Amino acid sequence: MRRRVPLRRDQDGAGSDLSAVLVLYSSVEGHTERIAHRIAEVLRSRGHAVDLAPAGGRIDLSRYAGVIV
């Protein structure tokens, strides 16, 4: 069953079907990084704005409707 992401409101109050998602990963040999890239690719193909980043830095999570670790 697919879970629908809530509609995000823009500053002017209009709705947007695009939900910003952050995909965080940590990888030693690169396998998890490749999986994270694939997850981001699928989310983008479904209309989401996706950022991909290695875990460990300071990130402003308020920009995102969801975070995948």
C-alpha positions as CSV (number, residue, x, y, z in Angstrom):
1,M,0.0,0.0,0.0
2,R,1.4,3.4,-1.0
3,R,1.4,6.1,1.6
4,R,0.5,9.5,0.3
5,V,2.7,12.4,1.2
6,P,0.7,15.4,2.6
7,L,0.3,18.4,0.3
8,R,3.0,21.0,1.1
9,R,1.9,24.7,1.2
10,D,3.9,27.3,-0.5
11,Q,4.5,30.7,1.1
12,D,1.5,32.2,-0.8
13,G,-0.7,29.3,0.6
14,A,-1.0,27.5,-2.7
15,G,-0.5,23.7,-2.6
16,S,2.3,21.9,-4.3
17,D,2.4,18.3,-5.3
18,L,6.2,18.2,-5.0
19,S,7.5,17.2,-1.6
20,A,11.1,17.9,-0.7
21,V,12.8,14.8,0.6
22,L,16.3,14.3,2.0
23,V,18.0,10.9,1.6
24,L,20.9,10.5,4.0
25,Y,23.3,7.7,3.8
26,S,26.5,6.4,5.4
27,S,28.7,4.0,3.4
28,V,32.1,2.4,3.8
29,E,32.4,0.4,0.6
30,G,29.8,2.2,-1.5
31,H,26.9,-0.3,-1.5
32,T,24.6,1.8,0.7
33,E,25.5,4.9,-1.3
34,R,24.3,3.2,-4.5
35,I,21.1,2.2,-2.8
36,A,20.5,5.8,-1.6
37,H,21.1,7.0,-5.2
38,R,18.5,4.5,-6.4
39,I,16.0,5.6,-3.8
40,A,16.5,9.2,-4.8
41,E,16.1,8.3,-8.5
42,V,12.7,6.6,-7.8
43,L,11.5,9.5,-5.7
44,R,12.4,12.0,-8.4
45,S,10.6,9.9,-11.1
46,R,7.5,10.2,-8.9
47,G,7.7,14.0,-8.8
48,H,9.6,14.7,-5.6
49,A,12.4,17.2,-5.2
50,V,15.2,15.1,-3.6
51,D,18.5,16.0,-2.0
52,L,21.0,13.2,-1.4
53,A,23.7,13.7,1.3
54,P,26.2,11.7,3.4
55,A,25.1,11.6,7.1
56,G,27.1,13.4,9.6
57,G,26.9,17.1,8.7
58,R,24.7,19.9,9.9
59,I,21.5,20.0,7.7
60,D,18.5,22.3,8.0
61,L,15.7,19.6,8.2
62,S,13.0,22.3,8.2
63,R,13.4,22.4,4.3
64,Y,12.1,18.9,4.0
65,A,8.7,17.2,4.2
66,G,10.5,13.9,4.8
67,V,13.9,12.4,5.6
68,I,15.0,8.9,4.7
69,V,18.1,7.6,6.6
